[in-house]
């Protein structure tokens, strides 16, 4: 287990702020030992929460060209047939994964292949489970082609998440399970699959990025 590089700057500033708060508290509340200890404990808990949010677990990825791996840790909140209007303009199976602030927020490529399409969309910050968040929120869209099949992955910012990082670019080669990007502080990832995909997950199931098989294509 390590800390993801996307967290270095935030963790640094959090530590500086907490040091200043505790320095002030230990001076101002010199006669109130319980208050000083209370502030220190709260500061320590806050730092632990930030550290666990940016944790980067070491995972062994089993590469299989027939499988679509989960791009994120979280919970399946939607499985439905929809019309994908940005790239495919046809019916697709949409799987939506909600990532709470307690989940690992590193995103991974669900399949190996080539990036056919990448686009960043500025937008609103509706709660991640809102049905319109995939059309209205800040988001990125990445399409990866694997032989004759392709999968679309959409990173969606939530009400708390205000920063999406995506490492994908058009024409780059992807490796299943490697880093796609990072979303900070609560969010959602949508995956759009071919209609003939064989689903391996169900609604409300907990999934693990790079490990859980979402479908066979």
N, C-alpha and C positions, 0 to 999 in steps of 0.2 A: 504493500500500500504506500503510495506516494501522494504528493500534492501536485495537482495539475498546474501547468505554467500560467493558465489564465487567472489563477488566483493569487499569484505572487504579489502584484501591485496592491490589490485590495487588502490582502492580509497584512502587508507592510503598513498601510495607512491605518488599518484597524488597530494594530499593535501600538502605533504612535499615539492615536487618540486615547486608547485605554491607559497607556502610561501617563499621559497628561491628566486624565480624569482622576486616576489614583493618586498621583502626586498632589493634586489640588485637595483631594479628599483627606489624605493623610495629614495635610497641613491645617486645613480648615476645621476638621473634626478631630483635632488632636486629643480632646478630652472624652470623645465618644468612640471607644474602641470597637463596640459592636457595630456602629455605623460604618467604620472604616473596613472592617472585615466583611460586612454585608456587600459593600460596593466592590471589594476585591473579588468576592465569590461570584457576583453577578458578571463582572468583567471577564473572569476566567470562563464562565459558562458561555458567554457571548463569543469569546475567541474560539472555544471548542466547536460551537455551532458553525462558525465561518469555516474553520478548518475541515470539518466533516463534509460541508457542502462542496468543497473543492477537492475532495479525495479522488484519487485516481487508482482504482484497484488493478492489480496485475491479473489478467485473465488469459487463459489458454483458449485460442479460437480454433474451432474445427471448421476448416474451409470446405464447403460443399457447393458446387455450382448449381445444384438443384434446389437448395434451400435459401429462403429469405430469413436472415437473422434479425432479431429485434435491434433497431438502431439506438434504443434508449432503455434505461431502467424506468419502471413505473407500472401503471395499471392500464389495461385495455378498457377504454371508456366508450368506444364506438366500433361497431363492425357493420358496415352497410354498403349497399350498392349505390353509387352516385355517378353523376356525370362530371368528369374532371375537365374543367374549361380552360385551364391555362396552357397545357401542353398537348394532351391526348385528344381532347374534344370528343370523348366517347365514354361509355360506361366503364367503370373500374370498381374494384372492391377497396373501400377505404377502411383502414385500421387506424384508430387514434389512441395514442399512448399519453396519458397524463403523468407528468413528472412533478411530484411534490417537492417542497424545499428540502425534504429529508432524503430524496433520491440522489444517486450519482448523476451529475448533469453533463457528463461527457457523451457525445453522440458518435455513433459508429456507422460505417458503410454497411448496409444490409447484404449487399452482393459485391462480387468482384466484377469488373468490367470497365467501361469507358463512360465519362460524363458527357452526355449528349446536350445537356441544357443546365444552365445555372442562372438564377436571377434573385436579386435582393429586392424586397418590397417594403418601403417604409409604411407605417400604419398606426393604428390605435393600440390600446393596451386593455382590451376586454379580458375578463377572467378566462383562463385557458380552456375551460370546459364549455364556454359559450358556443352555441352552434355556428355563429357567424365569425368566430375568431380566425378560422382558416382563410377567410376572404378579406377581413377587415384589419386584423392585427399586423404588426411588424412581423415579417416572415422571410424565409429563404426557400426557394424551390430548387431541388437537385434531381435530375433524371439520370439514372445509371442504366446502361444497356449491357446485358449479359447474353451473348450469342444472339438469338432471335427474340429474346424477351427483354423487357425493361421495367424498372421500378422507379416510382417517383417518391422522394422523401421531402417532407415540408417541415422545417423547424418553425415553430410559432411562439412568439413572446406572449407571456401572460400578463396579468395585472401587476404582479410583483417583478417579473423578469423585464428588464429594460435593456438587455444587451445580448444580441445573438452574434456568435462567432461561427463562421463557416469556412472551412479550408478547401472546399471543392471549387474547381474552376473547369470551364468547358474544355473538353479534349484531354483532360488528365486521366490517367489510368488509376483505378481504385482496387484495393485489396479488401476483401470481405473481413469485417471486424476492426479495420484500422480507423483512425480518428477522422470523423466527418466534421465535427465542430463541437461547440459548447454553448449552452444557454444558461444564463446566470439567474438564479433565484426563482424557480418555479416556472413551468412552461408545458408545452405539448409538442409531440411529434406525430405527424400523419404519414402513413405509408399507403400508396395507391398501387394495387396489384392487378394483374390480368384477371378477367372474370373466371377463367378456367383454373385458377390457383386452388390448390388443396390446403385449406386452412388447418393449422395445427394448434390454434389458441381459441379461447372463448371469452365472452364478455366478462369483465371484472377480474380477469386473471392477472396476477403479478408476472411481469416479464423482466428479464435481465439482458441488458445491452451486450450484443456479441455472443450470447449464449443460447437464449430462447429462440427456437425455430418458429417463426410466425406462419410460414406457408412453404409448400413446395410448388415450384413453377416449371 
